[in-house]
């Protein structure tokens, strides 16, 4: 006698999502493929998904992202070793700048428009000037800065592109991202829709504050 098959609950589809602009997953995929809508992905969510090995994320992807993220640390370590071996002790004073660059060059910190790109362009110009003038110290400092920027850029592009592809291939994953505001849909006319409306978000915040007050928390 064959064992009884386990009953699997059907996965909720896009038709059950709040404020989702398409009636079926196929309709959404067609619109995305034809360029009638675009996915705006939360970079921090995509990065967390790639790091943590969550659903539809592979171990190879996690390993590659971790390896790319570690490149700036190896670059700074190599810079420190070069400074010590060449006895260029003053170069070590640039290490705090690398820490600031690691934070400032991250794509998530894209604020004030062009302000974010100013130190990047200065690093590019400084590296070119160091090469032309054979100024090894300047090449070393700006080279590390560029490695930090390129590493962040590669991780961001890699994770968001993989995250976006999974969203367009798996309906259950799309539904989860929509409910948790891990993504938004932008149309050609500039309209952007999120999984939770501002009114729903305000209502949830009020409920959360009310719950905290009942528990005696500030």
N, C-alpha and C positions, 0 to 999 in steps of 0.2 A: 504494500500500500504506500502510495507516494505521500510525503508529508504535505500538510496543508500549507497553502501559500499565505504569507503574511500580507495583511491588508495595509496598504500604504496610503496615507492621507494625501489627497491632491495638493500640490503646491499652489498657493494663491497667485493669480495672474494679475496683469496690469489693469484688468477691468475692475479690480477691487481697490485700486490705489486712489487716494484722495487727490483731486486736481490734476491727475495725469492727463496730458492733452491728446492722447491716442487711445482708441478703444481696444486695440489688439497689439500684441507684440510684433506681429508681422507688419502692421501699419507703421509702427515706430521704426522698425528696421528699414523699411522701404524709404521712409522720409529721411532717415539718416544717410542711407546709401546714396540717395539722389541729391543730398546737400540742402534739403529743405529745412533741416534742423541740425544743431550741433550739440555735443555734450560738453558741458563745463564741469570739470572734475575737481573735487577738493583735493589739493596736492597732499595735504597731511593724511587724509584718509587713504589715498592711493599708496603713499609711502608705508603707512602702517600695515596695509594689506600685503604689500610685497615683502616687508620684513617678517611679518608674523606667520607666514605660510598659511593664511586663511583659505577659505573655500576657493577653488579654481586657481590658487597660486601654487606654483611648483617649487620644489626644493632648489632646483637649478636657478630659478628666478631669484629666490631669496639669497642664495649664495652669491650670485652675480651682483646684486644690489649692495650687499654687505661689503663685497670686495671693492666696488666702486666708491662706496662711502669711506672706506679705509685709506684710499689713495692720498687724501690731504695729510693724514697723520704720517704716512711714509715719507711724503715730500718734506714735511717739517723736520722729521727725524734725519733725513738725508742732508737737509740744510744745516742742522746743528752739527752733524758729523763733519761736514765740509768746513764749517767755521772753525771747529776745534783743530782739525788736521792742518788747515792753512793758517792757523793762529790769527784769524781775523776776528778777534774777540768782539769788536764793535758790531759785527753783523748779528750777534746774538740779541742785540737790543731790538731787532725787528720781530722777534717771536711774539710779543704782545699784539703787534699789528696783524699777524697771521690769525690769532684768536678772534680779533674783531672782524677780519675779513671772512672768516668761516661763518660768522653769524650774519654779517651784512650781505654777503654774496648769495645767500640762500634765496631761491626763487620765491619762497613764501614771504620774504621781507621786501617785496616789490612795492614800495611806497614812494610818494612824491615824484612819480614819473622818472624824469631824467636824472634825479639825484642818485638813484640806484646805479645808473650806468657810468657816472663820472669816475669813480675809482677804478672801474673795470677798464675804461679807455685809458686812464692814466697808467695802469699796469701794462697794457699793450704797448703804449708809446714808450714807456720806460724800458720795457724789455727790448724793443727795437733799437732804442738809443744805446742800451748797454751792449748789444751785439755789434752795432756799427762802431762804437767807441772802444770796444774790447774792455769794457768795465765789468769785470766778473762779479763784483759785489752787487751791482745794480741788476745784472742778469739773474743772479741767484735769488734776490729778494722778489723781483717782479715775476720771475719764473714760478716760484712757489705760489704767489698770489693768483697767477693764471691757472695753475694746476687746481687750486681750491675752487675757483670759479667754474672751470670746465668739468670738474668732478660733480659739483652740485647740478650743473646743467644736464649732464649725462644721466644722473640718477633721476632727475625730475622728468626728463623726456622719456626715459625707459619705463618708469613706473606708471606715468599717466597714460602712455600709449597702450601698455598692456592692460591697465585697468579699464580703459575705454573699450578695448576690443572685447574683453570679457563681458562688459555691460551690454554690448550689442549681440552677444552670442548666447547668453543665458538669462532667461526671463526671471528666474527666482533671484538671481544676483542683482538684476536691475531693480526689482521690487524692494529688496533690502536697502540698496543704496538710496532709492527714492524716499523711503520712509525715514531714513536716518540723515537725510540732507547731505549725503556723500557726493551728490551730483545735482546738476540742474540742466534744463533743456533750453537752449537759446535758438530763436528763430531768425530768419533772414531780416525781418524788420526791426531786430534789436530786442524784442520781448524776451524775457527770461523767466522761466517758471521753476519754482523749487518744490520739493516734496511736501513741505509744510508751509502753509500760508502764514503771513504775518499775524493774522488774527488768531490762528490756531496756536502759533508759537507764544503769543501774549497770554492766551488762556492757559497754556501749559505752565508758563512761568508763574502765573497767579496761583495755580494749583500747587505748584512746588513751594512757593512762599507760604501759602496757607498750611501746607503739611509740615514745614519746618517750624512754624509758629506753634502748632499743636504739640510738636515734640520739644518745645522750649529752646530751639536753636535760633540764633540771630539771623 
